[in-house]
Structures are given as C-alpha cells and as structure tokens.
Amino acid sequence: MGQGEVFKVLEKSEVPMSRDQIAKVIDELPVNVSKIINLLLKHNDIKCVEMDRYQSAKLLNWANPIRRTRFYYVEIKLSEMKKWQV
C-alpha cells in the first residue's frame, strides 16, 4: 500500500471518506492508512474537513454520536459540496 493507492481511492470517491472507510476499501489497517494520509496532507495532495460528532452521526447514520470525524477528499465540485451541508 502506498500514497498512490490511497489517492486513487479518494479520487474515485464521489464524496469525502473517513480514514476507516479508506482502510476498508484497500483492506489495510486504519493506523497504516493514517500514515499515508498524513503524508498526502503534508504535501497538499488531498484536503480534509472535520465534522463534529453530531454532524458525523447524522451523515454516517450512527445511532449514538461517538466522536468527531475527519473526512478526506481530492477535490469537490460545488454541486457535490452541497450534499455534505448538514
């Protein structure tokens, strides 16, 4: 697993993805995905948006809000961004 694999997953995704969602797609441990994400963020290859636990719960259909969650993306078109306004 490398930066290219994580980047391609985010590039193909229509919406921003959490670290755990990315890890499931590429069948890798979330802690390993975090290391790659940090490198991509450092070089401005991807972007990040953080939502509080209530927004995350609503978006991910969690019964009980657990924690705030960061979502990563390559580029979002304005029309797609409107879908994420909670």
C-alpha positions, 0 to 999 in steps of 0.5 A: 500500500502506498500514497498512490493507492490511497489517492486513487481511492479518494479520487474515485470517491464521489464524496469525502471518506473517513480514514476507516472507510479508506482502510476498508476499501484497500483492506489495510489497517486504519493506523497504516492508512493514517500514515499515508494520509498524513503524508498526502496532507503534508504535501497538499495532495488531498484536503480534509474537513472535520465534522463534529460528532453530531454532524458525523452521526447524522451523515454516517447514520450512527445511532449514538454520536461517538466522536468527531470525524475527519473526512478526506477528499481530492477535490469537490465540485460545488454541486457535490459540496452541497450534499455534505451541508448538514 
